[in-house]
Structures are given as C-alpha cells and as structure tokens.
Amino acid sequence: MENIEVKEGSQLSLSETDYLTGLANRRGLSNFYLSLGQSDKIHAMYIDVDNFKRINDEFGHSMGDRLLVCVSGYISKNAGGFVSRVGGDEFVAILDGRLSEENVIKRADDLIAGLEELDFRKDILVLISLSVGIVLDQSAEQSLDGVLSKCDAALYQSKYNGKKRSTVYKSDDKSIQISRNIELEMEDALKNGQFKVFLQPKVNMITSAITGAEALSRWEHPSDGLRMPDEYIPVFEKNGFISKLDMYMFKQVCMLKKSWEGEIYEHLPVSVNMSRFHLYNKNFPDELAGIVESYGVDPEELELEITESVFIKDTDELIVMVKHLQEKGFKVSIDDFGSGYSALSLIKDLTVDTVKLDKYFLHSSANDMKGKIVLKSVISMCRDLKITVVTEGVENDEQIDFLTRSGCQVAQGFYYSEPVPVDSFVEFAKAHLSNILSKYRIDLGESLVSDDGHIKGRIVGEGLKSVPGIFKGSKAMHFPGGPTEENMIEIDPLAVVNDSWTVSFWCKTDELHMWSSVYFMKFETGFASFNPLAWEGHSDFRIRDSREVNGWYDSSSCQLEENLWWHIVITYNSDTETAISFINGDPIGQTKNVPVNRFVKRIVIGGDVFQKSYIGSVCELVFYNEAKDYDFVRDLFREYTEREDFAGGPLKRLI
C-alpha cells in the first residue's frame, strides 16, 4: 500500500471537507477508508484536544475556532497519513500499516510533547493538551467503526489515566475490556441490584449544618469491584439505558426516604439526576408523582437535577416541563451550571429552585479577577431571583471564604465529604444535625424569663427600668450605667450549651463609652463581647482566648450612633472557627481561625468585668445553640422591621 496521506487539490469534494480546518470530515474519512484494499494493513490514532471546552467558555468561540485551525494544521503536518476532523475537537489519523509500532507511538508522543511549541497564544496553549488512542495492525477488511471503537476505547483510557498521554489498544487489557462489556452486563446488573445509592452531603458553609444530599450511583460489580460513574454513565447516555438507571435510582431514593421516617434526618431533601431523555416525555411528571405516592414520600423533599447543557437546547419545551414538575411538588435544579457555554437567560426564563455551580466554574474563577466578578454576579442574580445556589467541588478554606463573601452558603464537595454509602451518610447527618438544639428568647421588659420558662435572668445593682421596646406596647430594659459589674443583668449560662452559638438583640445607646459592653459572655478560657464603641469610630465583636498571649480576635465596624435602635447579631461556628457580626441584617465583620472557647460560665447584659457599665436600652434578646447564616439574619431583621407594630424609629444600614 502506498504511504497514506491527504493529497492536495481536488481529491476531497466539498461535502467531504471540514468547513473550518480544510481537513477531511467524517464522510471524507469514511470514503477514504472504503477506497483501501481489503488486504491493506493500517494503524489508526484517535486524537482529542483536552480541555478545549474551557477555551470556548473563557475566550469565546472565535478564539476556539482559531485554535482548532492551528492545532489541525499541526496534527496534519506531524501525524502523517490521512488526517480528518471527526468532531468538535477530535481528529483521526489513518497511518500506513508498514510503520513499526515504535514509530507510531513516537509520532503520538511527539504530537503530545510538541503542542506547547505552537505559534499561538501561550496563555491558551498552557490550558490544553492532547490525548491519543492508538490501534495497531488493523486489516482494512473490517469496518471503520470497528477500528474507531478500539481507538476510542484506548483514548478513553488515556483520559481516564490523567490526559496528555497516549495509550495503545490491547484486546486483553482489563480496563478496556470493562468498557466493551458494559453494554452486555447493564441489564442484568440493574435486575440484580448491583447499582447502589451513594449520598454526598450538601452543607451550609457558615453553620456547618447539613441541608440535604445528592444521590449518586455506584456499580458494585461481582468481579471487578466498585465501578465509578465515569466508567459507565457515558455509555448509558449514548445507548439510552441512562433513563432506566435514572428511574431505578429515583425509586431507591423514595424507598430510602420512607425508611427514614421518625429519624432526625427524615426531612432532609435528596436530589436525583435526570437525563434529557425523560424531558421530552409528556407523561414524565405523572410517572414520578405516581412513584412518590406509592412510597408515601413528600415530593417537596425530592429535587430533580438536570444538566445545564440540556436546558440550552429546546428551552421553550423544557420551561413547560419544569413548570409541570413543580406543579407536582418537585424541586428542580440546573446542574453543572457554568460547565458549558452558559446562557444567563436560563436563570431568567426557567423557574428552577436551585442553581448548582459546576466545580470547574469555581476552580477556573476563584483565582482570576474577571472570573470572580462573573461568579459573584451569577450568585447575586440568583439570590435576587430567590434561587438557591449550591457550589460543587468545594475543597478548601479559601474557596469557602470567597463563596460565603459572595453570598453563596451551600456547598457540596470533598472538603465536607465524598459520596458515601447510606450508612456512612446517616452518621454524617446525625453529627451535623445534633447541634440544632434550642432557642431561648428572654423577656427583658419585666419577667427576665425565657418564653419556655427554662432560662432566667437577675438584676445586679439598681436603677434598671422598663422602657418602650421596638414594637408598640413591648418593653425593653434600660441600663443606667455605673461602675464595673454594677447595674446589669446576669442570664443563666445554660442559655448557651453548644460550642457553636448565635446571640441576637436590639440596643439603643444613650451615651457611647469606649469598651462598654452591651453583651458579655465569660468562658472557662476566655470571653466574647459586643461593644457599640470600641475605639474611635468603631464598634467591635471581640473574642478573647486567654490561652494565647496574643489571643484577641476582633470583627469590627463603624460605631453605632446614639439614640437609634440597632439590630445586633453575633455568631460563632466552632466547626469552621469563624466569628461573624451582623448589624441591621448586614454581615459587617468576619474573623477566621478563632479557637473554640468551651463551657460558658457567665452571661451579662449591660456590662462586663473590665469597664464601666452600659448606658442604653436592650430588648428582643434571643440565644440560638447553633451558628446562623446570612439568609437567616437578613430574614430575621426583615421579620422585625416589616411588622405592622414596629416602632423602632428610623433605621440605618452600615453597608
């Protein structure tokens, strides 16, 4: 056989030519292959540009097209043989079968190594690489699809092993054999219950409380052990079997939810992935509703996750489908948002309940200024539209700090937990729900007793009196000031029994004095206090750890103006070691790496053990034995101020 190459001139017709690169397209490749003699021997390489989608997303499709033209010319020149473009970023090279195995492998490896030397923008080249699948010594008498399927299996292995490498197809390779056998085994695997439900927690990054979970499948193969979704989901999506697996998983989750009845985690919402195949079936909402009814499960505790790429196609039809699903009581989320060419209009047009930001969107944006701006804007837009935002792939403290400051509170990622079997998830859920114990509201007007009667306060000193509170007819306690530890109220320390806690109150200061505490809490190893004026121009939420010489942790803001009511919330999360202060619903200060102070020994309103006592009024004192988040505090402030009987006067915001 002659050396295989693309000839210049009219060898390829217009219908056989790729419009962008000028190489043969899939039809051109097929016609070329049919022109070979059945006795001819060939080698083949399947070449894929790794991370190409990222170029389109970050630099635009025009830049992506320019890159493809450059890469295709490079591959055509250096791979040898007949080179074709068979997909967006996929190329196939048919090589002369007389070349040695070493020569073919060297060509592939040289292609991979030489890509970074292309005459193209280096900031783009550094983001991509090539993966190559090779099949050797093939007879042209077999079908082209047969040759390419082997190449594709080898390419899959290259990507699975970390990309930027070549793999030679071997018929006895166990991993490749698994891919080939998946379709033969899938029906029996489903029938025999080999697909298991694993759950990955969704966690509030501020409170560390669990908010739900995503159900993910794992294939427990009798001989190969645990198969991960990346090994079989792509195959199922191509052959349509994914729709059967989706419904199987949905039923398993319903069974699971039913088994949780009476447990503290019984109402945790669980999300289930649904493929595009269901969304064109008008009976789909009724089918799901029938399953839920048969198991006696609340549909509002089930969320259907649909990938962003599905929504971008046939948007009008899917808007109607989402509405029908929500009418049946289900929650609907856009999964992997930001993984593709995101259409922000999706958020506007679709009445989804949740947007899940793809982990790639997070990782590519968190260290780039423009990316941060885009990510913050998406989060802000979702919050304004009352859409919950969940970020996938959270792995470190820096990401958590950025996301919470951007307004996202719920995360899913290895920082908290990988997907785990149901038993392990239950233990995780118990541990992250057990902190939610109690709430105590103390009447500071007259009785100094909590609403349930369990927590009491006592007056220390004299001159304290009831005055009007923030509501018509309500009472506040007025503190006259005085020497250290006089004319204040002590609250039963059993009001705070957890390492994580939140305190909320309203205060109106008559006279500002530096470091006079309106709230003070003494621990065995330190204290926490809130001071309307700490140093000139600043209020301060301070935590002191007396075990350290420099153990002062301050969350500061502007000083509080006199004779105005201010809503103060201070919170501490022992899991993340974070202290946050809120004023009039806004997060004002945040301090990280604050050590845990355990065992509350004393709680004081209107004074402390260091400075003169506070002069002003306090009301609506509430203790929570858990850390509260931004949404809770904002909603609490609105709940107070939007009451018809609110009489707190003019309010100011500090941000």
LINDADA-V355679 format. One record per residue. RES is the residue in three letters. PSI is psi in whole degrees, 0 to 359 (NA if undefined). Layout:
BEGIN
RES;PSI  RES;PSI
END
This chain:
BEGIN
MET;140  GLU;157  ASN;129  ILE;128  GLU;163  VAL;123  LYS;151  GLU;160  GLY;224  SER;18  GLN;322  LEU;131  SER;170  LEU;321  SER;345  GLU;1  THR;135  ASP;128  TYR;331  LEU;312  THR;343  GLY;356  LEU;171  ALA;142  ASN;191  ARG;322  ARG;318  GLY;320  LEU;315  SER;315  ASN;322  PHE;316  TYR;321  LEU;338  SER;349  LEU;152  GLY;145  GLN;340  SER;353  ASP;146  LYS;141  ILE;162  HIS;158  ALA;145  MET;131  TYR;119  ILE;129  ASP;139  VAL;111  ASP;139  ASN;22  PHE;323  LYS;329  ARG;325  ILE;314  ASN;317  ASP;318  GLU;328  PHE;353  GLY;158  HIS;331  SER;315  MET;324  GLY;319  ASP;318  ARG;320  LEU;318  LEU;319  VAL;317  CYS;314  VAL;321  SER;320  GLY;320  TYR;315  ILE;316  SER;322  LYS;325  ASN;340  ALA;326  GLY;171  GLY;202  PHE;114  VAL;134  SER;155  ARG;115  VAL;356  GLY;185  GLY;308  ASP;30  GLU;137  PHE;150  VAL;133  ALA;124  ILE;121  LEU;156  ASP;126  GLY;348  ARG;350  LEU;146  SER;159  GLU;319  GLU;321  ASN;316  VAL;314  ILE;321  LYS;320  ARG;315  ALA;312  ASP;325  ASP;323  LEU;313  ILE;315  ALA;327  GLY;353  LEU;322  GLU;350  GLU;3  LEU;153  ASP;79  PHE;168  ARG;123  LYS;329  ASP;340  ILE;317  LEU;326  VAL;344  LEU;346  ILE;168  SER;179  LEU;140  SER;141  VAL;134  GLY;133  ILE;138  VAL;135  LEU;152  ASP;56  GLN;142  SER;136  ALA;355  GLU;340  GLN;165  SER;153  LEU;320  ASP;323  GLY;318  VAL;313  LEU;329  SER;324  LYS;317  CYS;316  ASP;321  ALA;319  ALA;322  LEU;317  TYR;318  GLN;322  SER;315  LYS;320  TYR;329  ASN;5  GLY;4  LYS;177  LYS;48  ARG;168  SER;151  THR;134  VAL;130  TYR;132  LYS;125  SER;336  ASP;9  ASP;122  LYS;318  SER;321  ILE;324  GLN;324  ILE;314  SER;322  ARG;331  ASN;351  ILE;314  GLU;329  LEU;334  GLU;346  MET;320  GLU;313  ASP;324  ALA;319  LEU;317  LYS;325  ASN;7  GLY;31  GLN;343  PHE;121  LYS;150  VAL;122  PHE;148  LEU;133  GLN;122  PRO;149  LYS;130  VAL;138  ASN;117  MET;341  ILE;315  THR;345  SER;14  ALA;142  ILE;136  THR;350  GLY;196  ALA;157  GLU;132  ALA;128  LEU;143  SER;149  ARG;137  TRP;109  GLU;94  HIS;136  PRO;333  SER;330  ASP;352  GLY;207  LEU;119  ARG;133  MET;156  PRO;326  ASP;338  GLU;331  TYR;334  ILE;315  PRO;323  VAL;316  PHE;325  GLU;329  LYS;321  ASN;359  GLY;355  PHE;342  ILE;328  SER;324  LYS;318  LEU;320  ASP;310  MET;324  TYR;314  MET;321  PHE;316  LYS;320  GLN;321  VAL;321  CYS;318  MET;319  LEU;313  LYS;321  LYS;322  SER;345  TRP;358  GLU;132  GLY;349  GLU;160  ILE;342  TYR;13  GLU;331  HIS;9  LEU;126  PRO;144  VAL;133  SER;147  VAL;135  ASN;140  MET;133  SER;171  ARG;337  PHE;325  HIS;332  LEU;352  TYR;9  ASN;108  LYS;341  ASN;358  PHE;312  PRO;320  ASP;323  GLU;315  LEU;318  ALA;323  GLY;320  ILE;314  VAL;317  GLU;321  SER;332  TYR;354  GLY;41  VAL;146  ASP;118  PRO;337  GLU;348  GLU;13  LEU;131  GLU;137  LEU;119  GLU;125  ILE;129  THR;150  GLU;318  SER;329  VAL;320  PHE;329  ILE;330  LYS;142  ASP;49  THR;319  ASP;315  GLU;322  LEU;330  ILE;317  VAL;317  MET;316  VAL;318  LYS;318  HIS;319  LEU;319  GLN;327  GLU;333  LYS;357  GLY;357  PHE;150  LYS;149  VAL;136  SER;150  ILE;116  ASP;153  ASP;34  PHE;131  GLY;358  SER;338  GLY;208  TYR;82  SER;133  ALA;109  LEU;338  SER;340  LEU;317  ILE;326  LYS;317  ASP;328  LEU;135  THR;48  VAL;159  ASP;331  THR;144  VAL;123  LYS;114  LEU;128  ASP;146  LYS;329  TYR;321  PHE;317  LEU;308  HIS;326  SER;343  SER;330  ALA;336  ASN;14  ASP;130  MET;314  LYS;319  GLY;321  LYS;319  ILE;316  VAL;314  LEU;316  LYS;321  SER;319  VAL;315  ILE;315  SER;317  MET;317  CYS;317  ARG;319  ASP;329  LEU;8  LYS;36  ILE;127  THR;139  VAL;128  VAL;131  THR;127  GLU;157  GLY;24  VAL;128  GLU;345  ASN;170  ASP;325  GLU;318  GLN;319  ILE;316  ASP;315  PHE;315  LEU;316  THR;323  ARG;337  SER;352  GLY;359  CYS;135  GLN;340  VAL;133  ALA;157  GLN;120  GLY;175  PHE;342  TYR;323  TYR;312  SER;142  GLU;169  PRO;132  VAL;160  PRO;162  VAL;316  ASP;317  SER;322  PHE;319  VAL;318  GLU;319  PHE;315  ALA;317  LYS;316  ALA;328  HIS;8  LEU;341  SER;341  ASN;342  ILE;88  LEU;306  SER;165  LYS;133  TYR;119  ARG;124  ILE;129  ASP;105  LEU;5  GLY;311  GLU;308  SER;332  LEU;34  VAL;144  SER;161  ASP;327  ASP;358  GLY;0  HIS;330  ILE;132  LYS;158  GLY;162  ARG;144  ILE;133  VAL;113  GLY;206  GLU;172  GLY;355  LEU;143  LYS;157  SER;137  VAL;168  PRO;140  GLY;204  ILE;350  PHE;152  LYS;125  GLY;351  SER;164  LYS;147  ALA;165  MET;129  HIS;131  PHE;127  PRO;353  GLY;182  GLY;188  PRO;170  THR;132  GLU;27  GLU;155  ASN;59  MET;181  ILE;133  GLU;133  ILE;141  ASP;121  PRO;348  LEU;355  ALA;333  VAL;108  VAL;355  ASN;158  ASP;330  SER;139  TRP;164  THR;139  VAL;132  SER;138  PHE;164  TRP;140  CYS;149  LYS;113  THR;129  ASP;315  GLU;129  LEU;126  HIS;133  MET;128  TRP;13  SER;123  SER;133  VAL;334  TYR;137  PHE;132  MET;120  LYS;127  PHE;174  GLU;330  THR;23  GLY;202  PHE;168  ALA;142  SER;158  PHE;129  ASN;116  PRO;331  LEU;112  ALA;296  TRP;173  GLU;119  GLY;2  HIS;137  SER;167  ASP;134  PHE;113  ARG;136  ILE;131  ARG;128  ASP;106  SER;355  ARG;347  GLU;143  VAL;317  ASN;35  GLY;57  TRP;125  TYR;113  ASP;135  SER;106  SER;157  SER;189  CYS;151  GLN;154  LEU;131  GLU;149  GLU;152  ASN;25  LEU;145  TRP;137  TRP;137  HIS;119  ILE;132  VAL;127  ILE;138  THR;147  TYR;129  ASN;112  SER;335  ASP;317  THR;356  GLU;50  THR;132  ALA;134  ILE;139  SER;143  PHE;140  ILE;123  ASN;46  GLY;351  ASP;139  PRO;119  ILE;317  GLY;147  GLN;134  THR;129  LYS;166  ASN;42  VAL;115  PRO;154  VAL;126  ASN;116  ARG;161  PHE;89  VAL;125  LYS;339  ARG;138  ILE;127  VAL;135  ILE;127  GLY;15  GLY;182  ASP;192  VAL;6  PHE;321  GLN;173  LYS;154  SER;163  TYR;143  ILE;109  GLY;193  SER;149  VAL;141  CYS;174  GLU;53  LEU;123  VAL;134  PHE;137  TYR;132  ASN;51  GLU;160  ALA;133  LYS;158  ASP;182  TYR;314  ASP;317  PHE;313  VAL;317  ARG;314  ASP;324  LEU;316  PHE;316  ARG;321  GLU;319  TYR;307  THR;341  GLU;1  ARG;143  GLU;332  ASP;14  PHE;128  ALA;31  GLY;1  GLY;193  PRO;142  LEU;149  LYS;152  ARG;141  LEU;350  ILE;NA
END
